[in-house]
C-alpha cells in the first residue's frame, strides 16, 4: 500500500473518532451557520441544477439545504449507489421533487429510486461533495470508496465542500485520482479556492 493511502486510512479513522464525539449543541449551531453561508453564495443562488447528498449522522446537515433548493425551484439531484455488472462501485444522480420519495439504499442511506430521471447537465450546476475533512487547497478525505472522485472527473460545475472549521486542515494526503473542490464552506465563512488557482 502506498504511503499516501496508509496516511489516509489512519486519518480517516482519527476523523471518524473525532466526529463521533462532536458536541450536538455545537453541531446544530454550526449546521445553521453553514446553511446561511451557503444559500447566500452567488453559486447557490444562480445554480439551476443542484446536486447534493442526504446527510447521515455526524455529517454537516444537508436536509434543510436540499429543501431550500427545492423551494427555490432548482432541479435537485441526489446520489444512488450501486454496483456495475463487473462489481465496480458506481454512483448515479437522480432528480427528486420531494424528500418523501427517497428509499433506503445500499448503505442504509436515503436515496432516489432507480426509475427517477438521471442527471443531465443543464445551465449552471453545483455539487455538494461529502468529506470527513477538507484542506485549504481543496483536497478532501472521503470514505474510501471513490464514488465521488470517479463522478467528479467529468463534472463541469462548481464543486462545494461543507465541513466544520475543526475539519478544515492545512493539508491532507493526496492520491493520484483525488478530485479537488472549488470552495469549502464552514460555519466561519467561505474559502473560495478558484481565487487561489
PyMOL commands that set and color helices and strands:
alter all, ss='L'
color gray80, all
select helices_A, chain A and resi 3-20+24-39+42-46+63-71+99-101+147-152+165-167+193-196
alter helices_A, ss='H'
color red, helices_A
select strands_A, chain A and resi 49-52+75-83+89-96+103-104+110-111+125-129+133-135+140-141+158-162+168-169+183-186+189-192
alter strands_A, ss='S'
color yellow, strands_A
deselect
rebuild
show_as cartoon
